[in-house]
Amino acid sequence: MIPATKRLLAILLFLFASSVFARAQDQQDYVPEAGKFAPVAKSRYIAGELVYIDSVNRRGGIRLEGDEKSRYHAGPVHWFALLPYATVWSNGALAEIRDIPIGTHVHGYFFVPPKGEEDTIPPLPEHQKQFTIPHNHAVSLEDDFSFYQRRGQAWKVVSIDAEKEKINVEPTGTKSKDGINTPYTFDIDHRTRIWKSRRLSDLTDIQVGATVQLNLGWAQGWGDREFRVGEIWLDDESRRFATEFQRRMHVRYERQRWSPAWIDHVEAFDFGGGIVTLTLFEVDQEIIDDFRKEKNDRIAVAVAEKTLRTWFHRADRKFCKLVEWKEVDNPPLGSSGIQLRLKFVELLAGYEPGACVRVKCDSWKFVTMPSEERLKSRADQERSAKMVLPW
């Protein structure tokens, strides 16, 4: 066999093996299904700097850390959408994506798009196809404070050099499987927000040996995985205060826009009305307590999109009565574990298995949402189904 033929055969074998490997990888990717919470164990971990958000449609863009394939200099940010039940965490408490400041380093777990939603995130232009990451639907998104604290990891200050603007830290507690879990040097300067107790402080209050939590951001050596400390919490009081403040913000948001859920089952009556079974997505315990206290009062349910946007939910809703309250042990990520069976005199057309809804306790005030948050036409609905990239 001549050398050229051997080379050609080798190339063909390589292409065939690559194709088989790619198909095997595709087969391993879990595809989220409507009405089912995706198992986070089958997701892909992705981290980087949050550089863009569409807070209304719960989408955004991440500048990935590191420089794989020279992506930092030549590639795009990683555009993503949140799954309907995706959890967002900021400062140790549940949040909305709009609560995380632009420029914050975040950690996410991602899946490939659900079936039928492959075009939610537009494909990259031809000259950037090499940077495509198919996992663009997030099941969770967290800042550093939340990510490490919720997994039992904190940071011990080893040394700080204010003149060189460097801080050396090492992980303490239970080391996180993902993220940074080794000693590290971060950039820090007088622009870093330093929290002590309930007030802003300065670099002189950072003591060697202190246990801290951090929120990181972009640094000049980002492509080499260098980070800047954007915020640092020096003591338990400062961390508790930050978490409680964010928790209150989230509870207010849920009470104004109502708690998200999806419909598990619909049992329609012969002459109108029916029983709707739904599961509340993960929310703060105070919201669950509201429902538990008022389970014998009226409950309102409005139809929502997969983005969790509603039409005019103050009027476009139906009231119902609770007929069964069920709590599921060890609920999957995204689920509160609270399942409600609700009896309606009349069912809306959007009450279908797998459909998203917003649910209201009777005591919560009716609040008219800002116009841009509401869907007002079918054209609005169609536009919101796909992400519009800003650049």
Secondary structure, DSSP 8 states (H G I E B T S, - for coil): --HHHHHHHHHHHHHHHHHHHHHHHHHHS----TTS---GGGSEEEEEEEEEEETTTTEEEEEESS-GGGHHHHS--EEEEEEEEEEEEETTEEE-GGGS-TTBEEEEEEE---TT-TTSS----GGGGGG--S--EEEEEEEHHHHHHHTTEEEEEEEEETTTTEEEEEEEES--SSS--S-EEEE--TTSEEEETTEEE-GGG--TT-EEEEEEEE-TTGGGT-EEEEEEE-SHHHHHHHHHHHHHHHHHHHHHH-EEEEEEEEEE-TTS-EEEEEEEES--HHHHHHHHHTTTS-EEEEEB-TT--BSSTTTS-EEEEEEEEEE-SS--TTEEEEEEEEEESS--TT--TT-EEEEEETTS------GGGS--SHHHHHHHTS-----
